[in-house]
Amino acid sequence: MTKDQWIELFEEIGLDEDGMRRWHRCFETRYPDGHQSFLEWLNIPPDEIRRIRES
């Protein structure tokens, strides 16, 4: 699974950019360690992970 494939799944179920940001914020708030692991699983570079988690 890649980041682009995950985004395609989100788009297929109707999530727009705002919805994806809300999903990440909820994931980060409820399960910060799991969110970190998930982003690493998607092979997202550390700098991008930091930006995602801070937004």
Secondary structure, 3 states (H helix, E strand, C coil): CCHHHHHHHHHHCCCCHHHHHHHHHHHHHHCHHHHHHHHHHCCCCHHHHHHHHHC
